[in-house]
């Protein structure tokens, strides 16, 4: 009796797994059919579009077709011209860059630029010294006239001029490392 019950249970489990597998196979078959149906519909749509395009092209008059071909050809020519211009510009830029790299000023021209810069620095120092002496005179005058707010402002200005002089004196410029003094000018 126990064996009978066990056999029935085994048989019931077997039937249930078989029925589940048949259901899943049937569902899978339906999915495949649906996907195949969708593919067929998509192919039919594409065929209809192509047929419509061909019909439309055939309905066009020969003059319209020639105009369209002419427009397409003109557009293609424009694109080709633009690409040629771009390539030409790139070549010119590369050549200019190569020339600029190769061009260095002679030693004599470098010394000339350096001496001009040193003259400018000397002139600026003289200008600062003049500004300092004028500021000192104005400060003394303001102090005598007891105009203290203006005197303080003048003293602040005098301090800024002195700071500029100190910076100019302490900062030594390395002319050998500045490309302005050893490369040719670039005019664009």
C-alpha positions, 0 to 999 in steps of 0.5 A, spaced: 500 500 500 505 504 501 508 503 494 502 504 491 501 511 494 509 512 492 508 510 485 502 515 485 505 521 488 511 520 483 506 519 477 503 525 479 510 529 479 511 527 473 505 529 470 505 536 473 512 537 470 511 534 463 505 539 463 509 545 465 514 543 460 509 543 454 506 550 457 512 553 456 514 550 449 507 552 447 508 559 450 515 559 447 512 557 440 507 563 440 513 568 442 516 566 436 510 566 431 509 573 434 516 575 432 516 572 426 509 576 424 513 582 426 518 581 422 514 580 416 510 586 417 516 590 418 519 587 411 512 589 408 512 596 410 519 597 407 517 594 401 511 599 401 516 605 402 520 603 397 515 602 392 512 608 393 519 612 393 519 608 386 512 610 384 514 618 386 520 618 382 517 615 376 511 620 377 516 626 377 517 629 370 524 628 366 525 635 368 524 635 375 529 629 375 534 632 371 534 638 376 534 634 382 540 630 379 543 637 378 542 640 385 545 633 388 551 634 383 552 642 385 552 640 393 557 634 392 561 639 388 560 644 394 562 639 399 569 637 395 571 644 394 570 646 402 574 640 404 579 642 399 579 649 402 580 646 409 586 641 407 589 647 404 588 652 410 591 646 414 597 645 410 598 653 410 598 653 417 603 647 418 608 651 413 607 657 417 608 653 424 614 650 421 617 656 418 616 660 425 620 654 429 626 655 424 626 662 424 631 665 429 633 672 430 641 673 429 645 675 435 646 682 433 638 683 432 637 679 439 642 684 442 638 690 439 632 688 442 635 687 449 638 694 449 631 697 447 628 693 453 634 695 458 633 703 455 625 702 457 627 699 464 632 705 465 626 710 463 621 707 467 626 708 473 627 715 472 620 716 471 619 713 478 624 717 481 621 723 479 614 721 481 617 719 488 620 726 489 614 730 487 610 725 491 615 727 497 614 735 495 607 734 495 607 730 502 611 736 505 607 741 503 600 737 505 603 736 512 605 744 513 598 746 511 595 741 516 591 737 511 592 730 514 587 726 510 590 728 504 597 727 507 596 720 509 593 719 502 600 722 499 604 717 503 600 711 501 602 713 494 609 714 496 609 707 499 606 704 492 612 708 488 617 705 493 615 698 492 615 699 485 622 701 485 624 695 489 621 690 485 624 693 479 631 693 482 630 686 485 627 682 479 633 681 474 630 679 467 633 673 464 633 675 456 636 669 454 629 665 456 624 670 453 622 668 446 621 675 445 628 676 444 630 670 440 625 669 435 622 672 429 616 676 430 609 673 427 605 677 423 598 674 422 
